[in-house]
Amino acid sequence: MHAPAAPSLDFPFGFAQGMARDRPLGPAAARRDSARHAAALDALERAARGTDNLMPSILECVRAYSTVGEICNRLRAVFGVHKEPSVI
């Protein structure tokens, strides 16, 4: 009656370190290939401007060690930010 154990995820930098928002990338930035990183973010933005499925581009960004913030910034540049209308 017990649920199976969830698969563990192997984070290369440690979960707590990777999730800290106020800390620099440190080892992640030093390890990533800057050309692959830039190309992945550019491809994501192109896909967002078109009609392509975004998931493969997002996954390539993650594989290139892009941060969630970097990915979201590119998507915000294309789609903007939703602002709920004020209703009085």
Secondary structure, 3 states (H helix, E strand, C coil): CCCCCCCCCCCCCCHHHHHCCCCCCCHHHHHCCHHHHHHHHHHHHHHHHCCCCCHHHHHHHHHCCCCHHHHHHHHHHHHCCCCCCCCC
